Amino acid sequence: MPEAMVDIFVSGLVLANQMGANIQAEEITIVKTLGPNVAGMYHRKTGRIYISPVALDNGIDYVAGTIFEEWVHKQHKVADETRSFQNILLQRLVQVTKQLVERKEP
C-alpha cells in the first residue's frame, strides 16, 4: 500500500479512537475490494473489520467514520440500518455535544 494511504489509514484510526472507538490497527484488514461502493465491513465470524480503498480514497474523515461504524457493529453486535444501530450513534453524538458544551462554559 502506498505510504500516503498508510498515513490516511493511521490518521483515520487515531481519529476513530478519539471519537470513542477502542480498536487497534491489528484488528483491521485492508482489502482490495469489498464490492462496489462498500467502504468497510465487520465480519462477525472472524471478528475482523475490513476496510477497502473506497474508504481510503475518500480521506481521513471518511476512514475514521468507516472504522467507527464497523467498530460499533463489532462492539455492540448491531446490524446496519437498524434502530439499535441508530440509537448508539445518536447517543455518542449527544455525549460529544455535552463534552463540547461543558468545555465552553465558564
Backbone as a ProteinNet text record, in pm:
[ID]
protein_1_A
[PRIMARY]
MPEAMVDIFVSGLVLANQMGANIQAEEITIVKTLGPNVAGMYHRKTGRIYISPVALDNGIDYVAGTIFEEWVHKQHKVADETRSFQNILLQRLVQVTKQLVERKEP
[TERTIARY]
85.5	0	90.4	57.1	138.8	142.5	255.3	274.5	164.1	116.6	9.3	-117.5	-147.3	-265.4	-245.9	-123.8	-94.1	-117.5	-70.5	-89.2	-237.7	-316	-460.5	-523.6	-485.3	-540.1	-505.3	-378.1	-333.7	-401.9	-408.5	-474.5	-623.2	-685.7	-827.1	-849.6	-760	-769.7	-756.7	-661.1	-643.8	-771.1	-826.5	-947.8	-1065.4	-1079	-1187.8	-1178.3	-1058.1	-1040.3	-1072.6	-1040.8	-1077.4	-1229.5	-1296.7	-1442.7	-1507.8	-1429	-1482.3	-1463.5	-1413	-1384.5	-1266.1	-1255	-1142	-1090	-1009.6	-966.4	-821.8	-751.5	-611.3	-600.5	-493.1	-470.4	-469	-421.8	-411.9	-548	-654.3	-790.2	-854.4	-782.3	-836.7	-753.3	-822.5	-756.1	-794	-693	-716.4	-726.9	-834.8	-857.1	-862.6	-849.1	-853.3	-994.3	-1093.8	-1231.8	-1327.3	-1438.2	-1549.2	-1674.9	-1655.3	-1766.9	-1784.3	-1865.4	-1885	-1937.9	-1870.3	-1913.7	-1920.4	-1853.1	-1851.1	-1717.9	-1725.5	-1605.3	-1551.4	-1640.5	-1597.2	-1698.1	-1652.9	-1740.4	-1686.2	-1775.8	-1739.4	-1784.5	-1694	-1724.6	-1739.4	-1861.6	-1893.1	-1818.8	-1807.3	-1743.2	-1594.6	-1526.2	-1382.5	-1353.1	-1451	-1431.1	-1343.1	-1321.4	-1233.4	-1314.1	-1249.9	-1303.7	-1221.7	-1290.9	-1226.5	-1252.9	-1148	-1156.3	-1108.5	-1183.2	-1148.8	-1094.2	-1039.9	-993.3	-1103.1	-1227.5	-1337.3	-1324.3	-1295.2	-1277.2	-1148.8	-1039.2	-909.5	-906.8	-971.9	-974.6	-1053.1	-1134.7	-1217.4	-1158	-1040.9	-969.1	-985.3	-916.1	-905.3	-1041.2	-1121.6	-1251.1	-1339.8	-1337.1	-1418.7	-1369.9	-1237.7	-1180.3	-1219.5	-1208.2	-1244.4	-1390.5	-1477.9	-1620.3	-1647.1	-1577.8	-1596.4	-1547.2	-1429.5	-1377.1	-1470.5	-1516.4	-1606.3	-1735	-1791.9	-1915.3	-1895.6	-1790	-1766.7	-1733.1	-1664.9	-1637.5	-1768.5	-1862.5	-1992.8	-2060.4	-2056.4	-2113.8	-2045.7	-1914.9	-1838.7	-1864.9	-1857.1	-1868.8	-2009.8	-2109.7	-2247.6	-2334.3	-2277.9	-2349.4	-2481.8	-2477.7	-2597.4	-2576.2	-2685.5	-2680	-2696.1	-2651.8	-2671.4	-2819.7	-2845.8	-2979.9	-3085.8	-3048.5	-3144.8	-3158.7	-3268.7	-3290.5	-3185.4	-3145.2	-3042.9	-2911.6	-2873	-2751.1	-2764.1	-2877	-2902.3	-2897	-2954.2	-2954	-2812.2	-2726.8	-2588.2	-2517.5	-2534.9	-2471.3	-2525.9	-2655.4	-2715.1	-2670.9	-2660.4	-2612.3	-2470.1	-2386.8	-2248.7	-2247.1	-2331.1	-2339.6	-2379.3	-2474.4	-2517.1	-2402.2	-2330.2	-2217.5	-2110.7	-2076.9	-1974.8	-2022.1	-2147.7	-2202.6	-2196.8	-2233.1	-2225.9	-2082.8	-1986.6	-1847.8	-1802.8	-1844.4	-1807.7	-1871.1	-1997.3	-2067.4	-2002.1	-1967.1	-1904	-1769.9	-1696.7	-1567	-1583.3	-1695.2	-1717.9	-1776.1	-1836.5	-1896.9	-1788.8	-1809.7	-1708.1	-1700.8
-117.1	0	123.9	222.9	345	414.9	480.8	547.6	648.9	718.3	816.5	748.3	629.4	554.9	504	463.1	420.1	537	654.7	773.3	804.9	793.4	817.2	716	589.9	485.8	511.9	538.4	559.2	682.1	789.7	910.7	887.1	812.2	777.7	691.1	597.8	511.5	592.8	683.8	770.2	850.1	908.7	988.4	902.7	782.2	692.7	662.6	643.3	619.3	744.3	860.5	985.1	1003.5	946.4	952.5	858.5	766.4	675.6	528.8	497.3	356.3	312.2	184.7	128.5	13.4	49.5	-50.2	-25.9	-133.7	-128.7	-165.5	-121.5	-149.9	-299.9	-377.2	-522.1	-589.4	-521.3	-576.7	-545.8	-474.9	-428.2	-483.5	-526.4	-573.7	-482.3	-435.1	-357.5	-457	-448	-540.2	-463.8	-536.1	-472.4	-425.8	-501.1	-462.9	-537.6	-471.8	-535.9	-531.8	-490	-473.9	-326.8	-299.6	-161.3	-72.9	37.7	139.1	90.8	-19.1	-68.7	-28.1	56.9	111.4	22.8	-42.8	-123.5	-230.2	-325.3	-435.2	-498.8	-530.3	-610.9	-752.7	-847	-987.8	-1057.7	-1090.3	-1145	-1275.3	-1363.3	-1493.4	-1481.3	-1388.8	-1373.7	-1268.5	-1181.1	-1073.4	-961.8	-961.2	-861.5	-753	-638.6	-527.4	-517.9	-503.5	-491.6	-351.9	-289.1	-156	-165.6	-103	-108.6	25.4	27.1	153.2	258.7	217.3	314.4	411.2	361.4	448.1	528.5	461.9	528.5	639.7	618.1	717.6	843.1	832.9	946.6	1024.9	986.4	1066	1024.2	1098.2	1066	1062.5	1165	1170.1	1052.5	1017.2	906	773.9	757.8	637	629.6	741.3	744.1	704.3	761.4	728.5	582.4	529.8	389.1	297.1	325.3	243.4	251.8	372.4	387.8	308.6	320.3	246.5	96.2	43.4	-100.9	-143.3	-58.2	-87.2	-94.7	-5.2	-9.9	-144.1	-189.4	-320.9	-430.2	-423	-525	-518.1	-399.9	-381.5	-408.6	-362.5	-365.8	-471.3	-541.8	-650.4	-602.2	-487.6	-434.4	-433.6	-454.1	-459.9	-321.4	-309.1	-185.7	-153.2	-24	24.8	-25.8	-31.5	-71.3	42.1	40.4	141.4	129	7.4	-12.7	53.1	36.6	97.9	249.9	299.7	443.6	501	431.7	479	492.9	398.1	403.8	526.1	549.3	665.4	796	803.1	924.9	947.9	841.4	855.8	910.4	864.5	914	1060.8	1098.6	1237.8	1327.5	1283.2	1360	1371.3	1263.2	1266.2	1365.7	1362.5	1453.1	1597.5	1622	1757.5	1808.9	1725.8	1765.9	1800.7	1722.2	1749.4	1883.1	1912.5	2041.2	2157.4	2142.6	2248.9	2273.1	2166.3	2179.2	2251	2230.5	2297.1	2447.2	2486.9	2627.2	2705.2	2634.1	2703	2754.1	2877.4	2935.3	2862.5
0	0	0	-83.2	-86.7	49.8	76.3	205.6	235.1	133.3	153.9	205.8	154.9	200.2	342.8	375.2	512.5	608.1	569.5	653.2	672.2	565.8	575.7	669.9	656.5	743.7	890.1	916.6	1055.2	1115.4	1040.8	1090.6	1113.1	1023.1	1039.6	1161.9	1187.3	1305.1	1433.4	1436.5	1553.5	1577.6	1472	1485.3	1530.3	1476.7	1518.4	1668	1717.8	1861.1	1942.3	1889	1956.7	1958.9	1861.1	1855	1956.7	2011.1	2111.5	2082.3	1964.4	1934.3	2019.9	2039.2	2112	2027.3	1929.3	1831.1	1792	1766.3	1725.9	1578	1515.2	1373.4	1346.1	1442.9	1424.2	1408.8	1444.9	1433.9	1299.3	1213.7	1086.9	972.1	867.2	746.4	630.7	559.4	438.2	323.4	247.3	135.9	4.7	-105.8	-237.5	-271.9	-230.6	-258	-165	-138.7	-67.6	-154.8	-277.6	-370.3	-403.1	-502.6	-545.8	-432.5	-409.5	-312.3	-167.4	-135.3	2.4	64.8	167.8	230.6	341.7	414.3	526.9	560.9	641.1	680.6	808.3	898.8	1015.3	986	997.6	973.7	1107.6	1141.2	1272.6	1302.4	1204.6	1228.7	1260.7	1193.2	1216.7	1322.5	1349	1444.4	1390.7	1260.2	1198.3	1129.8	1118.5	1041.6	914.3	803.4	673.4	617.5	566.2	507.5	363.2	273.1	131.6	82.8	-38.6	-96.5	-109.3	-113	-117.4	-0.3	117.9	235.1	222.5	191.5	185.2	80.4	-31.7	-139.3	-100.7	3.9	46	162.7	209.1	306.9	451.8	537.4	679.6	748.8	729.5	798.1	758.2	630.7	581.9	641.6	646.5	707.4	854.9	924.9	1066.9	1086	1005.4	1015.2	984.7	885	848.2	959.3	1013.2	1122.9	1242.5	1275.5	1389.9	1367.9	1249	1219.4	1235.6	1177.9	1186.3	1328.4	1403.1	1544.2	1622.8	1594.2	1661.6	1634.8	1511.5	1479	1560.6	1569.1	1642.3	1792.6	1846.9	1991.6	2043.8	1969.2	2018.4	1950.6	1854	1783.7	1725.2	1658.3	1592.5	1441.5	1368.9	1223	1162	1039	962.7	951.8	941.3	912.1	1010.6	1137.9	1241.7	1341.9	1414.1	1517.3	1627.1	1660.5	1763.3	1722.7	1597.5	1547.1	1550.7	1504.6	1503.8	1645.1	1741	1879.6	1934.7	1904.9	1953.5	1895.4	1766.2	1703.8	1760.7	1781.9	1837.2	1981.4	2060	2197.5	2198.9	2107.1	2100.6	2060.4	1967.2	1926.1	2043.4	2122.2	2239.9	2340.4	2364.8	2458.3	2413.7	2286.5	2234.6	2243.9	2212.2	2220.8	2363.6	2459.6	2600.7	2640	2594.8	2627.1	2569.5	2447.7	2387	2460	2498.7	2570.4	2706.3	2776.2	2908.3	2898.5	2791.1	2772.9	2750.9	2690	2658.6	2776.3	2871.9	2986.9	3079.6	3135.2	3226.2	3359.5
[MASK]
++++++++++++++++++++++++++++++++++++++++++++++++++++++++++++++++++++++++++++++++++++++++++++++++++++++++++

